[in-house]
Amino acid sequence: MKKILLALALLAAPLAARADTGLRLGGEADLAYNNNDTTGTHAITDNWPVALDLMLSYWTPGSVLSLDLEVSEQWVAKDAAGGRNRRGTVLRPGIRLSPPAFPLYLRGAIPINIEQPTGNERERFDLRVGAGFNIPLVLFKIYLEGDLDFPLGGGSNAPGAFSAWAFRLGAGVDFHF
């Protein structure tokens, strides 16, 4: 059994080096955020805002630039307003810039709040900028990423552009095929 696993790992390594597409699975949490209301700045322990993320990527030749499409399901784990824990579903088209042979990368996206529960209205569009680093392993990479999100507007309960912010930390696994 060990020989089969070793053979699969040795065969998968060259395929991962020529990756065109990717799949990233992970989670994220708001470490700090300010909704530009009377409550001020909040920390993660106030209500534990968390999310699960799934991202599909297409890497351009040379694997320096990727075109990404991420889906995120968000909720708060503690003390939700009105007892509603779910915050909604977000679609994030974006890009990643990753210099060759360097574990750091930059990321930009336009999150689109495509669905939210009744009574939890928020802006339609955001701006996400971030940076992260990868820990390459044989079959996948482990990533750690910090992001800043700012509202851009749209929707029925939209704050002004850049009037609020959220600092998020995400981590997970990144597969390249």
KETI-253349 format. One record per residue (C-alpha): residue number from 1; residue in three letters; chain; z, y, x. Coordinates in steps of 0.1 Angstrom, whole numbers, plus 5000, padded with zeros to 4 digits. Each point is the difference from the previous one (the first is absolute). Layout:
R  pos  code  unit    up  north  east
R  NUM   Ala     A     Z      Y     X
...
% end
This chain:
R  pos  code  unit    up  north  east
R    1   Met     A  5000   5000  5000
R    2   Lys     A  5008   5024  5028
R    3   Lys     A  4966   4993  5016
R    4   Ile     A  4982   5009  4968
R    5   Leu     A  5020   5033  4996
R    6   Leu     A  4992   5008  5037
R    7   Ala     A  4963   4993  4995
R    8   Leu     A  4999   5021  4968
R    9   Ala     A  5018   5029  5019
R   10   Leu     A  4975   4998  5029
R   11   Leu     A  4971   5000  4976
R   12   Ala     A  5013   5029  4979
R   13   Ala     A  5007   5023  5030
R   14   Pro     A  4963   5007  5008
R   15   Leu     A  4992   5005  4963
R   16   Ala     A  5029   5026  4998
R   17   Ala     A  4985   5018  5030
R   18   Arg     A  4967   5006  4981
R   19   Ala     A  5016   5010  4967
R   20   Asp     A  4980   5018  4974
R   21   Thr     A  5023   4999  4971
R   22   Gly     A  5038   5000  4996
R   23   Leu     A  5028   4992  4976
R   24   Arg     A  5033   5017  5003
R   25   Leu     A  5031   4990  4981
R   26   Gly     A  5033   5020  5002
R   27   Gly     A  5026   5020  4984
R   28   Glu     A  5012   5036  5003
R   29   Ala     A  5030   5022  4991
R   30   Asp     A  5005   5037  4995
R   31   Leu     A  5025   5009  5028
R   32   Ala     A  5002   5036  4988
R   33   Tyr     A  4983   5020  4972
R   34   Asn     A  5001   5033  4982
R   35   Asn     A  4984   5004  4965
R   36   Asn     A  5003   5038  5000
R   37   Asp     A  5025   5000  4972
R   38   Thr     A  5036   5010  4997
R   39   Thr     A  5013   4967  5015
R   40   Gly     A  4990   5008  5036
R   41   Thr     A  4992   4975  5028
R   42   His     A  5008   4964  4994
R   43   Ala     A  5006   4971  5024
R   44   Ile     A  4990   4964  4996
R   45   Thr     A  5035   4990  4989
R   46   Asp     A  4999   5023  4970
R   47   Asn     A  4979   4976  4979
R   48   Trp     A  4981   4977  5025
R   49   Pro     A  4964   5009  4992
R   50   Val     A  4979   4971  5013
R   51   Ala     A  4964   4986  4997
R   52   Leu     A  4979   4970  5008
R   53   Asp     A  4966   5007  5015
R   54   Leu     A  4967   4980  5004
R   55   Met     A  4972   5016  5020
R   56   Leu     A  4964   4988  5006
R   57   Ser     A  4983   5015  5031
R   58   Tyr     A  4965   5001  5014
R   59   Trp     A  4999   5007  5037
R   60   Thr     A  4969   5018  5014
R   61   Pro     A  4984   4986  5031
R   62   Gly     A  5023   5004  5030
R   63   Ser     A  5031   4997  4977
R   64   Val     A  5010   5036  5005
R   65   Leu     A  4996   5013  4964
R   66   Ser     A  5009   4981  4968
R   67   Leu     A  4992   5008  4964
R   68   Asp     A  5030   4989  4980
R   69   Leu     A  5008   4994  4963
R   70   Glu     A  5037   4995  4993
R   71   Val     A  5017   4991  4967
R   72   Ser     A  5037   5007  4997
R   73   Glu     A  5025   4991  4973
R   74   Gln     A  5031   5023  5001
R   75   Trp     A  5034   4999  4985
R   76   Val     A  5036   5012  5005
R   77   Ala     A  5026   4973  5005
R   78   Lys     A  5031   5020  4990
R   79   Asp     A  5010   5027  4975
R   80   Ala     A  4966   5005  4984
R   81   Ala     A  4996   5030  4977
R   82   Gly     A  5002   4988  4964
R   83   Gly     A  5003   4964  5012
R   84   Arg     A  4963   4999  5010
R   85   Asn     A  4998   4983  5034
R   86   Arg     A  4962   4998  5003
R   87   Arg     A  4983   5031  5014
R   88   Gly     A  4964   4988  4997
R   89   Thr     A  4969   4988  5018
R   90   Val     A  4982   5020  5027
R   91   Leu     A  4965   4995  5014
R   92   Arg     A  4996   5015  5036
R   93   Pro     A  4965   5003  5014
R   94   Gly     A  5003   5011  5036
R   95   Ile     A  4992   4995  5037
R   96   Arg     A  5017   4989  5032
R   97   Leu     A  4991   5011  5035
R   98   Ser     A  5012   4975  5026
R   99   Pro     A  4990   5005  5037
R  100   Pro     A  4989   4968  5017
R  101   Ala     A  5027   4981  5020
R  102   Phe     A  5027   5024  4988
R  103   Pro     A  5026   4989  4974
R  104   Leu     A  5003   5034  4983
R  105   Tyr     A  4979   5012  4971
R  106   Leu     A  4996   5030  4976
R  107   Arg     A  4994   4997  4963
R  108   Gly     A  4989   5022  4972
R  109   Ala     A  4997   4993  4963
R  110   Ile     A  4996   5016  4965
R  111   Pro     A  5025   4980  4978
R  112   Ile     A  4989   5000  4964
R  113   Asn     A  5028   4993  4975
R  114   Ile     A  4979   4978  4977
R  115   Glu     A  5028   4988  4977
R  116   Gln     A  5036   5009  4993
R  117   Pro     A  5024   4990  4972
R  118   Thr     A  5004   5023  4970
R  119   Gly     A  5026   5026  5007
R  120   Asn     A  4994   4999  5038
R  121   Glu     A  4970   5024  5003
R  122   Arg     A  4992   5014  5034
R  123   Glu     A  4971   5016  5018
R  124   Arg     A  4966   4981  5001
R  125   Phe     A  4990   5006  5037
R  126   Asp     A  5020   5002  5033
R  127   Leu     A  4993   5004  5036
R  128   Arg     A  5013   4974  5025
R  129   Val     A  5000   5004  5037
R  130   Gly     A  5017   4975  5023
R  131   Ala     A  5003   4983  5034
R  132   Gly     A  5010   4965  5009
R  133   Phe     A  4999   4973  5026
R  134   Asn     A  4989   4964  5001
R  135   Ile     A  5017   4970  5017
R  136   Pro     A  4970   4977  5006
R  137   Leu     A  5007   4962  4997
R  138   Val     A  4975   4972  5001
R  139   Leu     A  4990   4998  4963
R  140   Phe     A  5012   5034  4987
R  141   Lys     A  5016   5033  5009
R  142   Ile     A  5034   5012  4988
R  143   Tyr     A  4999   5037  4992
R  144   Leu     A  5025   5028  4996
R  145   Glu     A  4988   5033  4985
R  146   Gly     A  5015   5034  4991
R  147   Asp     A  4982   5020  4973
R  148   Leu     A  5004   5035  4985
R  149   Asp     A  4988   5004  4964
R  150   Phe     A  4993   5034  4983
R  151   Pro     A  4989   5006  4964
R  152   Leu     A  4965   5015  4996
R  153   Gly     A  5000   5004  4962
R  154   Gly     A  4985   4987  4969
R  155   Gly     A  5016   4983  4970
R  156   Ser     A  5023   5013  4973
R  157   Asn     A  5032   5005  5021
R  158   Ala     A  4985   5010  5033
R  159   Pro     A  5019   5022  5025
R  160   Gly     A  4981   5025  5021
R  161   Ala     A  4981   4988  5030
R  162   Phe     A  5024   4993  5030
R  163   Ser     A  5030   5011  4979
R  164   Ala     A  5018   4966  5004
R  165   Trp     A  5000   4973  5027
R  166   Ala     A  5010   4965  5008
R  167   Phe     A  5006   4983  5034
R  168   Arg     A  4993   4963  4997
R  169   Leu     A  5004   4971  5024
R  170   Gly     A  4979   4969  4996
R  171   Ala     A  4998   4966  5018
R  172   Gly     A  4982   4967  4995
R  173   Val     A  4972   4978  5014
R  174   Asp     A  4964   5009  5006
R  175   Phe     A  4973   4972  5001
R  176   His     A  4965   5006  5015
R  177   Phe     A  4972   4977  4990
% end
